[in-house]
Amino acid sequence: MNSLVVRLWRLIRGPLQWRLLWLWHAKFMIGVTGVVRDEEGRVLLLRHRMWPPERQWGCPTGYAEKGETWEDTVVREVREETGLHVKVGRLLHLKSGYKLRVEATYEALLAGGTLKIDPVEILEAKWCSPYDLPDGLQESHRLLIQQIARP
């Protein structure tokens, strides 16, 4: 049976193989977060309207669109939520194990723009020292900020 499967697989090379793999394997949403810093080392934090009231503060975050790189997702989400432009740096964290979601977090540096929040998603934005973070900050985001604050 195994040799028959292997022979069939070799016969259907190319796009059909990819379509079969796509149908067979799990599909995931990709949540992408940017830990954005300015030239003074402060971190951009947003109070998200749709997050639970007791933990609304966090970094800019959102889901990757089809065909979008994760780095481009950071750039787009920061721009949509704040009007700011960023340059994406290194990957800080990648986590899987959720049922239908993977999370990726990148370091990002402020490159320009004027702060203008999207009032649909964001209640407030502020720059904070990584050593003086607000109450109500997502614990996972606090840990990521501490990671980049280390010398």
C-alpha positions as CSV (number, residue, x, y, z in Angstrom):
1,M,0.0,0.0,0.0
2,N,2.8,2.5,0.9
3,S,4.6,1.9,-2.4
4,L,1.4,2.6,-4.3
5,V,0.9,5.9,-2.4
6,V,4.5,6.9,-3.1
7,R,4.1,6.1,-6.9
8,L,0.8,8.1,-7.1
9,W,2.4,11.0,-5.2
10,R,5.3,11.1,-7.7
11,L,2.9,11.1,-10.6
12,I,0.9,14.1,-9.5
13,R,3.9,16.4,-9.1
14,G,3.5,20.2,-8.9
15,P,0.4,22.3,-8.1
16,L,-1.9,19.3,-7.5
17,Q,0.5,18.1,-4.7
18,W,0.3,21.5,-3.0
19,R,-3.5,21.5,-3.2
20,L,-3.7,18.1,-1.7
21,L,-1.3,19.1,1.1
22,W,-3.4,22.2,1.7
23,L,-6.6,20.2,2.1
24,W,-5.0,17.6,4.3
25,H,-3.2,19.9,6.8
26,A,-4.3,22.3,9.5
27,K,-5.0,26.0,8.6
28,F,-3.9,28.7,11.0
29,M,-4.5,32.3,11.6
30,I,-1.3,34.2,12.3
31,G,-1.4,36.7,15.1
32,V,1.5,39.2,14.8
33,T,2.6,41.7,17.4
34,G,5.1,44.5,17.2
35,V,7.1,45.7,20.2
36,V,7.7,49.2,18.9
37,R,10.4,51.4,20.4
38,D,11.4,55.0,19.8
39,E,14.9,56.6,19.7
40,E,14.7,57.1,23.5
41,G,14.0,53.4,24.1
42,R,10.4,53.9,25.1
43,V,7.8,51.3,24.1
44,L,4.6,52.1,22.3
45,L,1.5,50.8,24.2
46,L,-2.1,50.9,23.1
47,R,-5.3,50.5,25.1
48,H,-7.3,48.2,22.9
49,R,-11.1,48.8,22.8
50,M,-12.0,45.1,22.1
51,W,-9.8,43.5,24.8
52,P,-11.1,42.7,28.3
53,P,-11.4,45.8,30.5
54,E,-8.9,44.5,33.1
55,R,-6.1,44.0,30.6
56,Q,-6.6,46.4,27.7
57,W,-3.0,47.6,27.4
58,G,-0.7,46.0,24.9
59,C,1.5,46.3,21.9
60,P,0.2,46.9,18.4
61,T,-1.1,43.6,17.2
62,G,-3.3,42.0,14.5
63,Y,-3.7,39.1,12.1
64,A,-1.7,38.6,8.9
65,E,-3.7,38.9,5.7
66,K,-3.5,36.2,3.0
67,G,-0.1,36.5,1.2
68,E,1.3,39.0,3.6
69,T,4.7,38.5,5.3
70,W,4.6,38.7,9.1
71,E,7.0,41.7,9.0
72,D,4.6,43.5,6.6
73,T,1.8,42.7,9.1
74,V,3.6,44.6,11.8
75,V,4.1,47.6,9.5
76,R,0.4,47.6,8.4
77,E,-1.0,47.1,11.9
78,V,1.1,49.8,13.5
79,R,0.1,52.2,10.7
80,E,-3.6,51.3,10.8
81,E,-3.8,51.6,14.6
82,T,-1.5,54.6,15.2
83,G,-0.6,56.3,11.9
84,L,3.1,55.7,12.7
85,H,5.7,54.1,10.4
86,V,8.1,51.4,11.7
87,K,11.1,49.5,10.6
88,V,10.7,45.8,11.6
89,G,13.7,44.2,13.3
90,R,14.3,40.7,14.7
91,L,11.8,38.0,15.5
92,L,11.4,38.0,19.3
93,H,9.0,35.2,19.8
94,L,7.1,32.5,17.9
95,K,4.5,30.4,19.6
96,S,2.2,27.6,18.4
97,G,0.1,25.0,20.1
98,Y,-3.1,26.9,19.9
99,K,-6.0,25.2,18.1
100,L,-6.1,27.5,15.1
101,R,-3.6,30.2,15.8
102,V,0.2,30.9,15.7
103,E,1.6,34.0,17.3
104,A,4.7,35.9,16.1
105,T,6.3,38.9,17.8
106,Y,8.8,41.2,16.2
107,E,10.9,44.1,17.5
108,A,10.2,47.3,15.6
109,L,11.7,50.8,15.6
110,L,9.8,54.0,15.0
111,A,10.6,55.4,11.6
112,G,8.3,58.4,11.4
113,G,4.7,59.5,11.1
114,T,2.3,61.3,13.4
115,L,0.5,59.6,16.2
116,K,-3.2,59.4,15.3
117,I,-5.1,56.4,16.8
118,D,-7.8,54.5,15.1
119,P,-10.8,55.1,17.4
120,V,-12.6,52.0,16.3
121,E,-9.9,49.7,17.7
122,I,-7.8,51.9,20.0
123,L,-8.8,53.9,23.1
124,E,-5.5,55.5,23.9
125,A,-1.8,55.3,23.0
126,K,1.3,56.2,25.0
127,W,5.0,55.8,25.0
128,C,6.3,54.1,28.2
129,S,9.6,53.3,29.7
130,P,10.1,49.5,29.7
131,Y,10.7,49.9,33.4
132,D,7.5,51.8,34.1
133,L,4.6,49.9,32.5
134,P,0.9,50.5,33.2
135,D,-1.4,48.3,35.1
136,G,-3.7,46.3,32.9
137,L,-0.9,45.4,30.5
138,Q,-1.1,41.9,28.9
139,E,1.3,39.7,30.8
140,S,2.7,38.2,27.6
141,H,3.4,41.7,26.3
142,R,5.1,42.6,29.6
143,L,7.4,39.6,29.2
144,L,8.3,40.6,25.6
145,I,9.0,44.2,26.6
146,Q,11.3,42.9,29.5
147,Q,13.1,40.7,26.9
148,I,14.1,43.7,24.7
149,A,14.8,46.0,27.7
150,R,17.7,43.7,28.9
151,P,21.1,45.0,28.0
